[in-house]
Every structure is written in C-alpha cells, then in structure tokens.
Amino acid sequence: MAVDPGAHLFALPPGVDFPRELVAGLIERFADRPPEAMARARLYLNSGRMRRRVRECFLENGARYLPQLLLISDLGADPLAGLPMPVPSLRRKLELTRLVEELTRRLPEFEAGSSHFALAESLASLMAEMQSEGVHPERLDRLEIAETHARHWQQSLAFIRIIARYFESDGELDAEARQRLVVETLAQTWRDAPPADPVIVAGSTGSRGATALFMRLVAHLPEGMVVLPGFDRDMTEKAWNSLDSSLFPIEDHPQYRFLALLRSLDLAPETVQDWRAIAAPDPARNRLVSLALRPAPVTDQWREEGGSLGDLETACAGLSLITARDPREEALAIALALREAAERQVQAALITPDRLLARRVAAALDRWGIVPDDSAGQPLQQTAPGRLLRQLAQISGQRLPIAELMILLKHPLTATGAGGEARGRHLRNTRELELFLRRNGPAFPDADALAVWAAKSPEDRETWAEWLAGILSQIVAPLPDQLPPRVEAHLALCEAIAAGPGGDPAASELWREAGGREALRLMSDLREQAGHAGEVSASDYADLVNRHLQGGMVRQTLTSHPLIAIWGTLEARAQGAKLVICGGLNEGSWPEAPAPDPWLSRQMRLEAGLLLPERQIGLSSHDFQQAVAAPQVILSRAGRDAEAQTIPSRWLNRLLNLIKGLPEQNGVAALKAMEARGQRWIDLAQELERPKISLTPAPRPSPNPPVEDRPRELPVTAIQTLIRDPYAIYARRVLRLRPLDPLRPEPDPLLRGQVLHEIVETFVKTHVEGETLDCARARLLTITQEVLETKIPWPSTQRIWFARIHGIAEKFCRDEEERRAKGTPAVIEKKGSIPLQKVNFMLSAKPDRIDILEDGSAEIFDYKTGKPPGDAEVLAFNKQMLLEAAMVSRGAFEQIGPRDVSAMTYIRLGGDGETRTMGQTIKVKDREETPEDSWVKLEELIARYLRPSQGFTARRAMQKARDISDYDQLSRFGEWDITDTPPKEGSA
C-alpha cells in the first residue's frame, strides 16, 4: 500500500525549545500505546548535544521507557553484512596528499603557495560530498568546460576524474560512502519489509545528501515521522517558488534545504504538519524576520506585505541592538548582559560562530566568577600539549634562536617529570640562562654556549646544561623524509622535554588532563596512519601536525554556571534559552565567507549536481532565523575589528532596512528603541572601563642626583648623548641601568657597525707591503667572508652585507693605497684618556684609526656604516671628531704622544664608499669651531652638569621627534611632551 509522505512530515516553528517540544509531542503520540512501545521506537537525532538534551527532557517528564536515541551519523557505523567498515579519514587524507604532491610537482603553477595537506583535505571533502550526494564519476565525464573555463579548471577536472575513479574502484569505503550505502541498503530492505515500530528523524535540515535520502526514506514508512526544526510558515507560495526558479538556486536562504526536501518528495510546503499545536514565542517578530529574509527576487514583497506586519514597536519589543565601537567593547557589553541574566535567574546564552568573541566574553565573565557552559570547549591547538606539539613540529631541523628557546623552556609542561622542586630549579636555570644569552649571545645557542654558561655559574648546573644540549641536538638533527620516523622523533622529543633532566615522561604532565589525553589520541592516530603517507618535508610535517590537531577540542573541566552558556550556531538548535545574544553579526563572521574550492568552479558544481558554496551560508541563516526568534534577543556587532571598519551581517542589514522602511508602522521608533536598549549595555561597559581614580600624568623628568654620584668619566661618543638626552646618561651612569639585548637578536645597525669595523680593522692590521690593488681587494673580501661567517648567524644577512663590501671594495682599496702613501696607521681601536683641567673629570676615546702623516701631524679616521654627519651637526651635537683631535693634541694616546691634527676624515663603509675630510676648523655660515673651542665648551658643559642645580633632562634635543631612547619607558615619555618644561627637582 502506497504511503503518503506528507502525512509523516512535521515541523516546529522558529524560536521554540525544539528538544522539549519534540519530547512532549512524542509523549502525546504514545499516550494511548503500551509503555514498551516507546522503547521500541527509534529516534534519530542530528547531534550528540541534541541527544543529551532530549534525554534530559524525557527525564523531566518522570519515569518512563525511553526510545532508542540514535544519531543519523551513526548509520555509517552500522555493521551491515557485506559492507566493510570505513577507512580512517586521516589515512585517506594522507593517501590523497601523495597524489596532490605528484600533481603539484608536474604542474608547479597549480594552486601555488597552498600546502599539500590543505589541498588534500579540500579534495577529501569534495570526494565525501560526491559520495554523500550520490554524484557518480560519470557526471564529471559529461562536463564540457573547454570553452567556458580557464586552463586551471580544466587541469583540476582532469585530475578529479582520475581520483573519482580511484575512489569508485577502491574496495575500502570512506565514511560518507558507507553512510550512503547503508541508507540505500536500508531502503531496499524496508521496501520489502518496513519496520513495524516507529522510526523518527528529528532536528536535521537534510543538508547532506545521505541524510536527505534517509529522511525521504523514513517519510515513506508507515510508522515513519520526520520533524523539521525552524520551519517558516510565514513564507508565501511566491517566496517558496523563487528559491529554485532561477538558473542558480538560492541556497543561502534559511528555508532552501526544506524546499529541496519537499521537492524530492513531490510535496508542497503547506503539506507539512504541525508537530504540536504550539505558537512561537513571538509570532509577530517571526513574521518580520521571515519577510526581511525573503530572497532578492521577491523583496518587492516588502512593500506588499509590510503593511500586514502591524505595529513594529510591538514586534521589536523583545529585540535589542548593540553596535559596539570595537570587539573588546562588544564582548564586555555581552558579558554584562549575561551577568544580569544570571542575577535575575534567567536562562541566557551567547550564540556566535566567532570563537575569539566567545573567548573574550568568557574572560570578561571571569571577573565576576561566572564560568559559562561553552559547548565548543577549547581548541586543542591552544592547550598546553597542543602548543608544545605545534612548536616542536615547526622548529624541527632548525637552529633555535634565543626567543624560541625561552618559549620552549618556559612552557608549563617542560621539566615536569621529576617533581615540583625540579621544576623550580628548571625555571631558575632558565632565568639565569636567558640573562646570560641576552648579554653575551650567541643568537642561536648551542652546546658550546651552554658549557660556557654552566662553567661561569656558581652553582652546579652542568647536568641541566647537558640535558638542554641534548634537546638542542635532537631539534637540529636532520630527519628522514618518511613520515613514520618523523612522528616517532617528534613524540620522543616532546616526552624528553616534558620529562626534564633525570625525569620520567610517564610522570610528566604531558599526556595528563583532558588536553593531554586528546593530544595523545590524535598523535597516536597519526602514528598508526603514518605509513600511508609519502615523503614529507619539515614544513609539510609542521603543517600536517597543525591541521591534524585542529580536529581536537577539549571540554572544560570547571563547573559551569547552570544558567549561562556559549553556543555555536549548530548547538543552539538543541537548546532553549529565555535570553539569546546573537554576537559577531558581521560579514565574514556570521555568516562566515565560504571557503574557496580549488578543485571545482561554481558552474562546474552546479552542472555536476553538487552543492553550491552558498549552502553553508544557508545553514547559518537558518540558525540565525531560529536564534532571533527566542523570547528575548540581543543583536550584537562591533563597528570595526583590529584592521578596518566592519560590514554588518546581511541578515541584520536586511532586518534593519525593512524596519526603517516602514515608518508608518512605527519602524523608525522601533529601531530607536532597539538601539536604546542596546546602548544601555554599551554605557555600562564604558562605565566599567572608566578608571575610578584620576592619576596626574608624570612630568618631564630632570633629576638632580648628588654631585658625588654624578659621572666623572665619559667616552667621547657619550658627549652627544649628554647634549641630546642627558636623562640617558643619568639612567646609565648614575642608576646603572643597562638595557638588555633584545630577546630576538637581529642584524641591527649596531651589530652591522661592529662587524664592519672588525673587517676594516683586520684588513688594516694585516697590510702587506707592495700589495697590488687586486690582491688587496681579494684579501678584503676574504676577511669579510671569514668575519661574517663567524659573527653573523643569518645566511641572508651575510650575503647582503658581503654584497655591500663587495660593491665598495675596489674604491676602498684604492683609497687605502692613497692613505698609506700619505701616512702610516699608528692607533687602531686603542683606548686613550685624559683629564679635564678645570673640573675633576676624565674623557676617554677609542678612535677607529689615527695615521701619522709624513710631516708628523696626525689624521683621524672614523668609519661610518651610514651617512656621515654634516658640518652643522658636527658643530652642534656630534663632537666626537673634534674632541678626539683635542685629545691627540694633548697627548691622550701614548702610542703617538702629543700631535697636531691636520685632518679629520669620515670613511663610509657602504653606499659608494665615499670619504669626507674636514679641516682643522668647522665652519657653518657665521659660526666656526676648532678642536680647542670644542674642548673649552666641553669643560663648560661638564662643569654645568657637576653643579647641584643642573638636572639631567629627558630628551632635551633629540635629532628627530620619532627617535627612540633606551630609557623612554623609564622616563614615562608619552605622559609628557617634549615642549613641557621640566620641574625643578631636588637632590635625590
């Protein structure tokens, strides 16, 4: 006997508590049957959370038999005879990675820049979709795209045709293929012998092909029932028909999946029955949202049907609109709304696909001790085991810089295998090692550097240093290109780091707690399937581990608040809340942008019978339609993110435009009321962030230390600092505060100057008499190569700096030959000092080079890696050369004694290798200065700074306003301005 599927198709409206009403409807339908009839019924649900909620709702209705609560996804695991169990998805992805790698090797331009594993994942998803939708490879053979598509798509289609045949002929089934085969087998079995007991499918929209096929199968059973969630009964026939009347179906509409299911059953939307006679929490709002979400071809119905919506102030009474300034303000406003709900004992939930927003809200709630029930949990990648696994995969085979080494040593799982005291010793050693490396280097620590540090330490740290040296050797050791040994080496390294010196990996914290157990499960899965992969490089392995761990989620172990929850959009179907906050309503967040398909274009998908990219948007829009139908709703978005202004979600935009477009129905007033209700939360958030006390900004410092504590010796290079930024001299020479070298050493200008000076110094000291220009040039380049290899650990920097010396080598050697002809180097990087006569002060200098000329006079040379200073700068601030000349004339350097200085020359070690020679007098317009004049001014300057009343003013005369001082943070620059007059400070 034929079964009318329309008699077995039911629905519940948006906004109702679906699990609760589903259970209530089942109890009503089985009220006249024996109690055991419920136990024989099979109820297929769409998610595990839905199943848990349905079980809770049954328990709330007293003791009774429960139906068999099953998941639709479990159909694929049904052990039917003749069907092998599905192969693991990771194994299939690894096999596809080998094929994708071969494709990119033959076609290097194909998806250049994409990782092989990422392409394999998208290809596996495409194959799963073909199997779920029942798309046979022959459909691909019939595609004709030679004249309509670019060469990229033609190559992709040719490759997919081969892969699809591989999947078809393979005897091992994927999960999606087995799911569909099980459903098809059930269809054949139930056609001849339909089950006598009820079969119910509830909570699914039929978005996947195999699921939709199963729902159609159940609808044709005599005892079958299909219950649809969030079915919109306010859609007109014209609106329904518009969803599939054009070339491209409007799959991004929230009701399109229901229409596709009805079309496959030859049913009209009006044939769908009510599961229960229950109204939505706010029918007027549901009508408003339904009209706002109508597809573009029928938005003319806004004018036709808008008048039937009634007073919009009533329809929008339960809506609030938060438009925050930025994500931080949005999160805080949402947290305040949730906190008030908790105080009023109201069930409230934040629904958002934006996990960053969810974490911000959870962090804001923590200040009040509220732990929300987060349905998604924490991504495994962000847990301590996940971070350690990812870091070690990324640094494998590389030398470890100081920053990465410190991240590894300070990781909370490192050295946890030998007890609490061992962990404490480890952290102390890490701190001392960090200070040593930042002061002394090298940029890439090795066993030799660790041995030097351990030898200088007053404590016995040799065991710890040996353990760390062994870890570093494991990290830099080259690994084979096969995946199995890479996985084993990776896990062994993780366990060695977690164990610590003399510790036991089993006693460490690595695989403990929920995060550790989940990480061990996934890595064990990778270890088991590693043999199915081909060769992998270090970067490919890091990408593989990162993407593999993305599939892991760790549920929170803290007791959550019973009334406050954070849900994803899918989980929201299984719950019911009085207050729902739809957060992150911006384009790119909700809805998320469809992931690009590197394999098939949109037109190719349509012709092949596959789902269009808009399907995911359609599912999100359905989730939005259900969420916005809750009793009380807050719609929330941020006006900008970290990068730019944001665009409101298309659904929010349409809803607001419809409301504003109906002023005769109080639409404008309704919108203002929505914004006012949302503004309350923004005002509270701003008030919460407003400081409760007012602090006066720090004044511009100009400290007056006691005269006896002021510096009595300075090098000539510090005189310019004393003129430009006296506070830096105070901080360094009086407070004795020296900035640490950066945690991430870089080839900065300071290092470049040191290295280039060493190159030139070595070249000058190893001068060969009678050397030809070509030989001198070759010697200079050889010295350059040797010094760079010794001092510079960055290969790219070595090449760049070598190229600079190579560019000026010929000119430098020619100029050096001329300098040798005029004089002989007598002082090379040798320190000299001399006291001032009028004050108790010592001036020191370490000239780059001083030559004694034929007439007995001296010429001072200064090597510059950048542009040499101009005469105006030398006259006002850069007194180094003038003061060195005055020191030479006073006999500050024992090697040459008192000498007249006939010239001062800058030699540029870069650019064009130009030189600039200054005479004995520096002239700029009507101003001039000799070394003797500079000496007199120096004595006056030092005498002034040895007066008790003279302060060391911060940033007194910086060369540029944007110049950075090492002590800007100490002086609290930013609270004061360079135009501020420093206050008078007493002696400290």
Secondary structure in CASP SS format (residue, H / E / C, confidence):
PFRMAT SS
TARGET T0000
AUTHOR 0000-0000-0000
METHOD secondary structure of the structure
MODEL  1
M C 1.00
A C 1.00
V C 1.00
D C 1.00
P H 1.00
G H 1.00
A H 1.00
H H 1.00
L E 1.00
F E 1.00
A E 1.00
L C 1.00
P C 1.00
P C 1.00
G C 1.00
V C 1.00
D C 1.00
F H 1.00
P H 1.00
R H 1.00
E H 1.00
L H 1.00
V H 1.00
A H 1.00
G H 1.00
L H 1.00
I H 1.00
E H 1.00
R H 1.00
F C 1.00
A C 1.00
D C 1.00
R C 1.00
P C 1.00
P H 1.00
E H 1.00
A H 1.00
M H 1.00
A H 1.00
R H 1.00
A C 1.00
R E 1.00
L E 1.00
Y E 1.00
L E 1.00
N C 1.00
S C 1.00
G H 1.00
R H 1.00
M H 1.00
R H 1.00
R H 1.00
R H 1.00
V H 1.00
R H 1.00
E H 1.00
C H 1.00
F H 1.00
L H 1.00
E H 1.00
N C 1.00
G C 1.00
A C 1.00
R C 1.00
Y C 1.00
L C 1.00
P C 1.00
Q E 1.00
L E 1.00
L E 1.00
L E 1.00
I H 1.00
S H 1.00
D H 1.00
L H 1.00
G H 1.00
A H 1.00
D C 1.00
P C 1.00
L C 1.00
A C 1.00
G C 1.00
L C 1.00
P C 1.00
M C 1.00
P C 1.00
V C 1.00
P C 1.00
S H 1.00
L H 1.00
R H 1.00
R H 1.00
K H 1.00
L H 1.00
E H 1.00
L H 1.00
T H 1.00
R H 1.00
L H 1.00
V H 1.00
E H 1.00
E H 1.00
L H 1.00
T H 1.00
R H 1.00
R H 1.00
L C 1.00
P C 1.00
E C 1.00
F C 1.00
E C 1.00
A C 1.00
G C 1.00
S C 1.00
S C 1.00
H H 1.00
F H 1.00
A H 1.00
L H 1.00
A H 1.00
E H 1.00
S H 1.00
L H 1.00
A H 1.00
S H 1.00
L H 1.00
M H 1.00
A H 1.00
E H 1.00
M H 1.00
Q H 1.00
S H 1.00
E H 1.00
G C 1.00
V C 1.00
H C 1.00
P H 1.00
E H 1.00
R H 1.00
L H 1.00
D H 1.00
R C 1.00
L C 1.00
E C 1.00
I C 1.00
A C 1.00
E C 1.00
T C 1.00
H C 1.00
A C 1.00
R H 1.00
H H 1.00
W H 1.00
Q H 1.00
Q H 1.00
S H 1.00
L H 1.00
A H 1.00
F H 1.00
I H 1.00
R H 1.00
I H 1.00
I H 1.00
A H 1.00
R H 1.00
Y H 1.00
F H 1.00
E H 1.00
S H 1.00
D C 1.00
G C 1.00
E C 1.00
L C 1.00
D C 1.00
A H 1.00
E H 1.00
A H 1.00
R H 1.00
Q H 1.00
R H 1.00
L H 1.00
V H 1.00
V H 1.00
E H 1.00
T H 1.00
L H 1.00
A H 1.00
Q H 1.00
T H 1.00
W H 1.00
R H 1.00
D H 1.00
A C 1.00
P C 1.00
P C 1.00
A C 1.00
D C 1.00
P C 1.00
V E 1.00
I E 1.00
V E 1.00
A E 1.00
G C 1.00
S C 1.00
T C 1.00
G C 1.00
S C 1.00
R C 1.00
G H 1.00
A H 1.00
T H 1.00
A H 1.00
L H 1.00
F H 1.00
M H 1.00
R H 1.00
L H 1.00
V H 1.00
A H 1.00
H C 1.00
L C 1.00
P C 1.00
E C 1.00
G E 1.00
M E 1.00
V E 1.00
V E 1.00
L E 1.00
P C 1.00
G C 1.00
F C 1.00
D C 1.00
R C 1.00
D C 1.00
M C 1.00
T C 1.00
E H 1.00
K H 1.00
A H 1.00
W H 1.00
N H 1.00
S H 1.00
L C 1.00
D C 1.00
S C 1.00
S C 1.00
L C 1.00
F C 1.00
P C 1.00
I C 1.00
E C 1.00
D C 1.00
H C 1.00
P C 1.00
Q C 1.00
Y H 1.00
R H 1.00
F H 1.00
L H 1.00
A H 1.00
L H 1.00
L H 1.00
R H 1.00
S H 1.00
L C 1.00
D C 1.00
L C 1.00
A C 1.00
P H 1.00
E H 1.00
T H 1.00
V C 1.00
Q E 1.00
D E 1.00
W C 1.00
R C 1.00
A C 1.00
I C 1.00
A C 1.00
A C 1.00
P C 1.00
D C 1.00
P H 1.00
A H 1.00
R H 1.00
N H 1.00
R H 1.00
L H 1.00
V H 1.00
S H 1.00
L H 1.00
A H 1.00
L C 1.00
R C 1.00
P C 1.00
A H 1.00
P H 1.00
V H 1.00
T C 1.00
D C 1.00
Q H 1.00
W H 1.00
R H 1.00
E H 1.00
E H 1.00
G H 1.00
G H 1.00
S H 1.00
L H 1.00
G C 1.00
D C 1.00
L H 1.00
E H 1.00
T H 1.00
A H 1.00
C C 1.00
A C 1.00
G C 1.00
L E 1.00
S E 1.00
L E 1.00
I E 1.00
T E 1.00
A E 1.00
R C 1.00
D C 1.00
P H 1.00
R H 1.00
E H 1.00
E H 1.00
A H 1.00
L H 1.00
A H 1.00
I H 1.00
A H 1.00
L H 1.00
A H 1.00
L H 1.00
R H 1.00
E H 1.00
A H 1.00
A H 1.00
E H 1.00
R C 1.00
Q C 1.00
V C 1.00
Q C 1.00
A E 1.00
A E 1.00
L E 1.00
I E 1.00
T C 1.00
P C 1.00
D C 1.00
R H 1.00
L H 1.00
L H 1.00
A H 1.00
R H 1.00
R H 1.00
V H 1.00
A H 1.00
A H 1.00
A H 1.00
L H 1.00
D H 1.00
R C 1.00
W C 1.00
G C 1.00
I C 1.00
V C 1.00
P C 1.00
D E 1.00
D E 1.00
S C 1.00
A C 1.00
G C 1.00
Q E 1.00
P E 1.00
L H 1.00
Q H 1.00
Q H 1.00
T C 1.00
A H 1.00
P H 1.00
G H 1.00
R H 1.00
L H 1.00
L H 1.00
R H 1.00
Q H 1.00
L H 1.00
A H 1.00
Q H 1.00
I H 1.00
S C 1.00
G C 1.00
Q C 1.00
R C 1.00
L C 1.00
P C 1.00
I H 1.00
A H 1.00
E H 1.00
L H 1.00
M H 1.00
I H 1.00
L H 1.00
L H 1.00
K C 1.00
H C 1.00
P C 1.00
L C 1.00
T C 1.00
A C 1.00
T C 1.00
G C 1.00
A C 1.00
G C 1.00
G H 1.00
E H 1.00
A H 1.00
R H 1.00
G H 1.00
R H 1.00
H H 1.00
L H 1.00
R H 1.00
N H 1.00
T H 1.00
R H 1.00
E H 1.00
L H 1.00
E H 1.00
L H 1.00
F H 1.00
L H 1.00
R H 1.00
R H 1.00
N H 1.00
G C 1.00
P C 1.00
A C 1.00
F C 1.00
P C 1.00
D C 1.00
A H 1.00
D H 1.00
A H 1.00
L H 1.00
A H 1.00
V H 1.00
W H 1.00
A H 1.00
A H 1.00
K H 1.00
S C 1.00
P C 1.00
E C 1.00
D C 1.00
R C 1.00
E H 1.00
T H 1.00
W H 1.00
A H 1.00
E H 1.00
W H 1.00
L H 1.00
A H 1.00
G H 1.00
I H 1.00
L H 1.00
S H 1.00
Q H 1.00
I H 1.00
V H 1.00
A C 1.00
P C 1.00
L C 1.00
P C 1.00
D C 1.00
Q E 1.00
L H 1.00
P H 1.00
P H 1.00
R H 1.00
V H 1.00
E H 1.00
A H 1.00
H H 1.00
L H 1.00
A H 1.00
L H 1.00
C H 1.00
E H 1.00
A H 1.00
I H 1.00
A H 1.00
A H 1.00
G C 1.00
P C 1.00
G C 1.00
G C 1.00
D C 1.00
P H 1.00
A H 1.00
A H 1.00
S C 1.00
E C 1.00
L C 1.00
W C 1.00
R C 1.00
E H 1.00
A H 1.00
G H 1.00
G H 1.00
R H 1.00
E H 1.00
A H 1.00
L H 1.00
R H 1.00
L H 1.00
M H 1.00
S H 1.00
D H 1.00
L H 1.00
R H 1.00
E H 1.00
Q H 1.00
A H 1.00
G H 1.00
H H 1.00
A C 1.00
G C 1.00
E E 1.00
V C 1.00
S C 1.00
A H 1.00
S H 1.00
D H 1.00
Y H 1.00
A H 1.00
D H 1.00
L H 1.00
V H 1.00
N H 1.00
R H 1.00
H H 1.00
L H 1.00
Q C 1.00
G C 1.00
G C 1.00
M E 1.00
V E 1.00
R C 1.00
Q C 1.00
T C 1.00
L C 1.00
T C 1.00
S C 1.00
H C 1.00
P C 1.00
L C 1.00
I E 1.00
A E 1.00
I E 1.00
W E 1.00
G C 1.00
T C 1.00
L C 1.00
E H 1.00
A H 1.00
R H 1.00
A H 1.00
Q C 1.00
G C 1.00
A C 1.00
K C 1.00
L E 1.00
V E 1.00
I E 1.00
C E 1.00
G C 1.00
G C 1.00
L C 1.00
N E 1.00
E C 1.00
G C 1.00
S C 1.00
W C 1.00
P C 1.00
E C 1.00
A C 1.00
P C 1.00
A C 1.00
P C 1.00
D C 1.00
P C 1.00
W C 1.00
L C 1.00
S C 1.00
R H 1.00
Q H 1.00
M H 1.00
R H 1.00
L H 1.00
E H 1.00
A H 1.00
G C 1.00
L C 1.00
L C 1.00
L C 1.00
P C 1.00
E H 1.00
R H 1.00
Q H 1.00
I H 1.00
G H 1.00
L H 1.00
S H 1.00
S H 1.00
H H 1.00
D H 1.00
F H 1.00
Q H 1.00
Q H 1.00
A H 1.00
V C 1.00
A C 1.00
A C 1.00
P C 1.00
Q E 1.00
V E 1.00
I E 1.00
L E 1.00
S E 1.00
R E 1.00
A E 1.00
G C 1.00
R E 1.00
D C 1.00
A C 1.00
E C 1.00
A C 1.00
Q E 1.00
T C 1.00
I C 1.00
P E 1.00
S C 1.00
R H 1.00
W H 1.00
L H 1.00
N H 1.00
R H 1.00
L H 1.00
L H 1.00
N H 1.00
L H 1.00
I H 1.00
K H 1.00
G C 1.00
L C 1.00
P H 1.00
E H 1.00
Q H 1.00
N C 1.00
G H 1.00
V H 1.00
A H 1.00
A H 1.00
L H 1.00
K H 1.00
A H 1.00
M H 1.00
E H 1.00
A H 1.00
R H 1.00
G H 1.00
Q H 1.00
R H 1.00
W H 1.00
I H 1.00
D H 1.00
L H 1.00
A H 1.00
Q H 1.00
E H 1.00
L H 1.00
E H 1.00
R C 1.00
P C 1.00
K C 1.00
I C 1.00
S C 1.00
L C 1.00
T C 1.00
P C 1.00
A C 1.00
P C 1.00
R C 1.00
P C 1.00
S C 1.00
P C 1.00
N E 1.00
P C 1.00
P C 1.00
V H 1.00
E H 1.00
D H 1.00
R C 1.00
P C 1.00
R C 1.00
E E 1.00
L E 1.00
P E 1.00
V H 1.00
T H 1.00
A H 1.00
I H 1.00
Q H 1.00
T H 1.00
L H 1.00
I H 1.00
R H 1.00
D C 1.00
P H 1.00
Y H 1.00
A H 1.00
I H 1.00
Y H 1.00
A H 1.00
R H 1.00
R H 1.00
V H 1.00
L C 1.00
R C 1.00
L C 1.00
R C 1.00
P C 1.00
L C 1.00
D C 1.00
P C 1.00
L C 1.00
R C 1.00
P C 1.00
E C 1.00
P C 1.00
D C 1.00
P H 1.00
L H 1.00
L H 1.00
R H 1.00
G H 1.00
Q H 1.00
V H 1.00
L H 1.00
H H 1.00
E H 1.00
I H 1.00
V H 1.00
E H 1.00
T H 1.00
F H 1.00
V H 1.00
K H 1.00
T C 1.00
H C 1.00
V C 1.00
E C 1.00
G C 1.00
E C 1.00
T C 1.00
L H 1.00
D H 1.00
C H 1.00
A H 1.00
R H 1.00
A H 1.00
R H 1.00
L H 1.00
L H 1.00
T H 1.00
I H 1.00
T H 1.00
Q H 1.00
E H 1.00
V H 1.00
L H 1.00
E H 1.00
T H 1.00
K H 1.00
I C 1.00
P C 1.00
W C 1.00
P H 1.00
S H 1.00
T H 1.00
Q H 1.00
R H 1.00
I H 1.00
W H 1.00
F H 1.00
A H 1.00
R H 1.00
I H 1.00
H H 1.00
G H 1.00
I H 1.00
A H 1.00
E H 1.00
K H 1.00
F H 1.00
C H 1.00
R H 1.00
D H 1.00
E H 1.00
E H 1.00
E H 1.00
R H 1.00
R H 1.00
A H 1.00
K H 1.00
G E 1.00
T E 1.00
P E 1.00
A E 1.00
V E 1.00
I C 1.00
E C 1.00
K C 1.00
K C 1.00
G E 1.00
S E 1.00
I E 1.00
P E 1.00
L C 1.00
Q C 1.00
K C 1.00
V C 1.00
N C 1.00
F C 1.00
M E 1.00
L E 1.00
S E 1.00
A E 1.00
K C 1.00
P C 1.00
D C 1.00
R E 1.00
I E 1.00
D E 1.00
I E 1.00
L E 1.00
E C 1.00
D C 1.00
G C 1.00
S C 1.00
A E 1.00
E E 1.00
I E 1.00
F E 1.00
D E 1.00
Y E 1.00
K E 1.00
T C 1.00
G C 1.00
K C 1.00
P C 1.00
P C 1.00
G C 1.00
D H 1.00
A H 1.00
E H 1.00
V H 1.00
L H 1.00
A H 1.00
F C 1.00
N C 1.00
K C 1.00
Q H 1.00
M H 1.00
L H 1.00
L H 1.00
E H 1.00
A H 1.00
A H 1.00
M H 1.00
V H 1.00
S H 1.00
R C 1.00
G C 1.00
A C 1.00
F C 1.00
E C 1.00
Q C 1.00
I C 1.00
G C 1.00
P C 1.00
R C 1.00
D C 1.00
V E 1.00
S E 1.00
A E 1.00
M E 1.00
T E 1.00
Y E 1.00
I E 1.00
R E 1.00
L C 1.00
G C 1.00
G C 1.00
D C 1.00
G C 1.00
E C 1.00
T E 1.00
R E 1.00
T E 1.00
M E 1.00
G C 1.00
Q C 1.00
T C 1.00
I E 1.00
K E 1.00
V E 1.00
K C 1.00
D C 1.00
R E 1.00
E E 1.00
E E 1.00
T C 1.00
P H 1.00
E H 1.00
D H 1.00
S H 1.00
W H 1.00
V H 1.00
K H 1.00
L H 1.00
E H 1.00
E H 1.00
L H 1.00
I H 1.00
A H 1.00
R H 1.00
Y H 1.00
L C 1.00
R C 1.00
P C 1.00
S C 1.00
Q C 1.00
G C 1.00
F C 1.00
T C 1.00
A C 1.00
R C 1.00
R C 1.00
A C 1.00
M C 1.00
Q C 1.00
K C 1.00
A C 1.00
R C 1.00
D C 1.00
I C 1.00
S C 1.00
D C 1.00
Y C 1.00
D C 1.00
Q C 1.00
L C 1.00
S C 1.00
R C 1.00
F E 1.00
G C 1.00
E C 1.00
W E 1.00
D C 1.00
I C 1.00
T C 1.00
D C 1.00
T C 1.00
P C 1.00
P C 1.00
K C 1.00
E C 1.00
G C 1.00
S E 1.00
A C 1.00
END
